[in-house]
Amino acid sequence: MYQAISEFFRLEENGTTVRREVLAGATTFFTMAYIIFVNPTIMAETGMDHGAIFVGTCLAAAVACFFMGLFANWPVALAPGMGLNAYFTYVVVGEMGYSWQTALAAVFIAGILFFVISVTPLRRWMLESIPSNLRIALGAGVGLFIGFIGLQTGGIVVSNPATYLSLGDLSNPETFLAAFGFLLITILSVKKIPGAIILGVLGVTAIALAFGLVEFSGFVSSPPSMAPVFLELDFTDILNLSSTIVVLTFLFVNLFDTAGTLLAVATRANLVSGDGEIKNLDRALKADSSASVVGACFGCAPVTSYVESSSGIAAGGRTGLTAVVVGLFFCGAVFFSPIASIVPAYATAGALIYVAILMVSGMENLEWADPTELLPALITIILIPLTFSIADGIAFGFTSYVVIKLFAGQKEQISWGAWFLAILFISKFAFI
């Protein structure tokens, strides 16, 4: 058995062992396990069944990890994407008024398009035609979007009729615990303690239990039924310009997030050859895109590669066996639904804020010296949270990029991809 596993994943060739890969998989899982608590909490606000979403999150992540490990042989774990789940809940369903069934259909179509892009030359064209600064801005803007939701969820920031926003009541136990949760996660992360985020979430939940703020319902049980969300996709309201924007938003955020994560992880995992070629990148992209299609069927927002995989790589993970181990952990997690059901929203708020800060850190790579590149990026970053819409932030960013480049006499620097998106978003504002 050991020999078969070693040969399949080419462990010796990659300078690793089964023991090291298992340890790496466990490290990655506990680093990203917060998603099994955060994702159901967010998506349940659409009216979806919390227990079903919990199981769907675990199984979608497990299947995606198996895809990545067995097909691409990459030590990268996947799960429903942070930011995309918030966009799904608060914008597509909450603000735009689509049903969650229609939103799942949009996720499914975006996943199909991502797969088509992954198996055709469109992948290279898409990645190369979108300005790098706007790609960076997209990640940072989504980070601020997530952070704002975390601040709202925790009651740290509240609405104010005079100033729009103001500081919440920190004497409120729930608000205090939300702020404490963020500080706890930050301290644990600074001390490089594995699984800092999930420890912070569970720590706040434990305090809430101790003070009677939540009611204990057990540790382990049989998994809830996934029937309320499984294959509940509605395509009847998907063929219009507004829903097309939703599909494209899911697609672009997932595509660029995935590409950035995979490229970063590939370097750390020694998957880049001497001539700069990334080993099995095509297979990794196919696995990731396929996972989004499956995830939609399980009732999840787009499934994407997690940068937290780098923690497992730091622990020695070098092959797909690491991802398979993570998938097995996610399968086991379905039996812990009682814990997920008692985790309050304010316990996950700190996790959202911390993840947001990590995503914003990418701004250091912006071209600060070139205003024609910098200003559209900053517009994107600022307007995503302030309009409470990833799609609108992207729209203003790409439109301003084309306009600024034109008036700066740099028309030749505008790619066909930027032209296409700018025209598409202008059409959105003109006709919707």
Secondary structure as UniProt FT lines:
FT   HELIX           2..9
FT   TURN            10..15
FT   HELIX           18..32
FT   TURN            33..34
FT   HELIX           35..43
FT   HELIX           44..46
FT   HELIX           50..67
FT   HELIX           68..72
FT   STRAND          78..80
FT   TURN            82..83
FT   HELIX           84..86
FT   HELIX           87..95
FT   HELIX           100..118
FT   HELIX           122..129
FT   HELIX           132..153
FT   TURN            154..155
FT   STRAND          157..160
FT   TURN            161..163
FT   STRAND          164..167
FT   TURN            170..171
FT   HELIX           173..190
FT   TURN            191..192
FT   TURN            194..195
FT   HELIX           196..210
FT   TURN            211..212
FT   TURN            227..231
FT   TURN            236..237
FT   HELIX           241..268
FT   TURN            269..270
FT   TURN            274..275
FT   TURN            279..280
FT   HELIX           281..297
FT   TURN            298..299
FT   STRAND          303..305
FT   TURN            307..308
FT   HELIX           309..314
FT   TURN            315..316
FT   HELIX           320..333
FT   HELIX           334..336
FT   HELIX           337..342
FT   HELIX           345..360
FT   HELIX           361..365
FT   TURN            368..369
FT   HELIX           371..386
FT   TURN            387..388
FT   HELIX           390..407
FT   TURN            408..409
FT   HELIX           411..413
FT   HELIX           416..431
//
